Amino acid sequence: MTRFILDTDHVSLWLQGNPYICAKTTQLSSDIAVTIVTVQELFNGWVVQINNPTQANNLIELYTRFWTTVELLRNVQILNFDVAANVQYQKLLRENLSLRKNRIQKDVRIAAIALSVNATLVTRNQRDFSQIPDLPIEDWTGNTF
């Protein structure tokens, strides 16, 4: 059973070797997942960087870091945006007009997946995720809300 879902920012920090996140993910490895939305955000970020002509001299580093991301994702449960998540997503948008902002649509999708599987979302983004009713949130970076 998934107890914790790492948002995109926490996955990025994990990849960078944040000691707090690395310790927690080691301790709770079987209880951790990411969402397909996070996979999309990570891949989109790498595509932009790798295709940026100003980064042509950094291709080895960029592809290596992208490869590291793919390797990490191979070893983590990835939760789909399925029917249950979509039901939660539509309900959130219908009942909370403030969640319809384009800026937070991917965050709302991540939250909908977390709600659909009764998981705690691990994030530093209290500003956006705290707007989502009944969504349990934790921050593993050592910061407190």
N, C-alpha and C positions, 0 to 999 in steps of 0.2 A: 504494500500500500504506500502510495506517495504521501508523505507528510509535508514536504517542503518543495516549493517551486522557486528556482532562482530566476529573477528577472534578468534582462539583457545586461544591465550594468554590473550586476554581481557576477555573471559569467565572465564578462570582460576582465573584472578585477581578479577573478579566480585564475584566468589565463595569464595575468600579469604577476601572479604569485603572491597576492595579498595574504599575509600570514594568518589573519583571523579567518578568512574564508577558506583557505586551504585546510586549516585545522578542523573547521566544522564539516567540510565536505568529506574529509577523511573519516571523521567520527561518525557521520550519519550517511555514508555513501549509499546504502541501500534504500534510504528514505528520500532521496533527492531526485528531482526531475527538472527539465526545462520544457518550455513549450515550443511548438512549431513556429510560433510568432517570433520567439527569440532567435531561432535558427534563421528565419527570414531576415531579421534585422542584422544579425552577424554576417550573413552571406552578402547582403546588400552593401554593408560597410566595406567588406573586402573587395567586392567587385568595383566599387567606386575608386578605392585606393589603387588597386592593381591596374585599372584602366586609365588612371590619371597620367597624362604624358609627362608631367613634372616629376613623376616617381619612377621614370624609366631606369634610373641608375640604382634603384632600391628593390628591383624585382626579386632577387634572391631572398632578401629579408622579408619582403611582403608575402611571397609564396610560402616561405617557411612558417611564418606566423599564421597564415591561412591554413596550412597543413596541420599545425598544432591545434588549431580550433577544430578542424574536422576530426582529428584523433580524439580530442576530449569528448566531442559529441558522440563518437562511436561507443563510448563507454558510459553514457548517461541516458537514462530513460527520457524519451522525447514524447510529450503528450500532444495529441492532435487537437485541432479545433474541430470537434465532432458535433453531433446533433445536440448533446447535452450542453456543450459549451455555447453553441449558437442560441439555445433557449435562454441561457443565462445572459448572454450578450444582448439579445433583443429585449429582455426584461429590464436590464440595466439602462439601456437607452430610452426605453419607453417610460420608465419611472423616475429617471434622473436627467432632466434636460441639460444640466451642466456637463454631462459626460459625452455630449454629442460633438464637442470641439474636435476638429480634425487633428490638432496637436496631440491628443491623447488617445486616439482610436486604437493604436496597437496596445497601449497600456490597458485599455478597457478589455480588449480581446484576451490578453494575458490573464487579467483578473477573472474574466468569465470562465476560463479554463480552470483556474484555481478554485473558484467557487463550485464548479461542476464536479470536482473530485474531492471537495472538502479539505483542501490543502492550505497551508500557510504560505503566503508570498514573501520571499526574501528579497528586500529592496532597500535602497537608500532614498527612493523617491516618495517620501511621505506626502509631499505637496499634491501629487496627482492620485496616488493609490489610496490615500486616506479619504478621498471623496467617494469611494466605492463602499456602499453599505455592507456590513457584515463580513468584510474581507480581513482576515487576520494577517498582520504584517510583522515581520522581524527584519532587523538590519544586522548582518553578520560582520560588518566592517569595524565594529568596536564603537560606533556612534550610537547614541541613544536618542529616541524620539522625544 
